[in-house]
């Protein structure tokens, strides 16, 4: 699948991260950091270099993607309740959660103070 295919087949608000792996093998590099960074910028991708061997930036890649998705939800750009949003809750109890923009202040009867 190519990048245009992924964009065409997925939600218009898709979050894509380009991970350059094997950062620990810098001497065997085939693509420079600058080339990859430029490609990511030109194609509106997030970019990180990672190393599965050392674990460097592996967790960070997931954290950055999740943060970007959450920002899109909070700004209203993504609505998890809308069919086809690309977001799916894993636990039925989580479906009851609402984004902060929809949150309402508790009434005096609901307040636990």
N, C-alpha and C positions, 0 to 999 in steps of 0.2 A: 504494500500500500504506500502510495506516495503522499506527500504533505497535502497537495490539492485534493486528493481522494479523501483523506481523513477529514479535511475541512468541509467537503461537500456532503459526506455521509453522516457527520456528527452534528451535534447542536451548534448553532452559530456562535455560542459563547464558550466553545471548547477551550480548555486550558492545555497547552502543550509545552512540555519542557524537553529541551535537547540536552541529553547527558553524554558527555564525552567520557567514556570509560577508560580504564587502565592508566589513570593519571600517574600511577606509581612507575610506569615504564616511559618516562619522559624522553629518554634517548631513542626509543623506537617509534616516536611520534610520526604519524603520517599527515595529520592535519594540525596546523598551528592553533594556539589559543586564539589569536587574532582572527584567523579565517573562520573558525567555528563561531566566535563571538559576533563577527560581522554577519555571518549567515543567519544566526539567531535573531539579531536585531532587524535585518532586512525582512525577515519572515514573521516578525512579531512573536518570537518564541522566548521562553525563559531559557537560560543556559547555565549549566554547572558542569564542571569537570569532576568526575568521581573516580574512586578506586574501590572495586569490590574486594580486592585483596586486603587493603588496610581499613576499609570501611569509610574512608574520607568522603564526606558530602553525600553519602548514600541516604541517610536519614533526612538530611537537609533538603534533598530533592523532593521527598514526599511532603515535608513540612511546608516548603515554598508553594507547591501545587495546592495543598489544602488551604493555605492562607489566601492564595489568589482566588480560589473558589469561594471561600467564606466572604471575602471582600465583595465579590460579585453578587452574592446573596444579600449581604447587608446593604449594598447600594441599590438593590432592586433590579439589577441587570439580569440576574438569574432568579427564577422563582421555583423552588423545589416542589411546590404543589402542582405546578403546571406539567401536564403530560408531555413528554418529549424533552424535558429540561436536561436530561442526562444525569440527574441526581436521584439516587434511590436510597431510602433509609434502610438500614440493616435490621433494625429492631422496631417492632410495632409501637413500643412505648416512645421511641424517638420521634415518631410522626406527630406527636402532640406538641413538640417543641415549635416555637414560632421564632422567626428572626426578630432582632431587636426593633426593627422599624415597625413591626406589628404589635409589639408588646404594649399592653395597657397597664396603667398604674392600678394596683389592687384597691378594691373598695375598702371602706372602713371595716366592713364585716369580715373581709378576707384577711385583713392585716393581722399578723401574729404579734404585734407590739403591744 
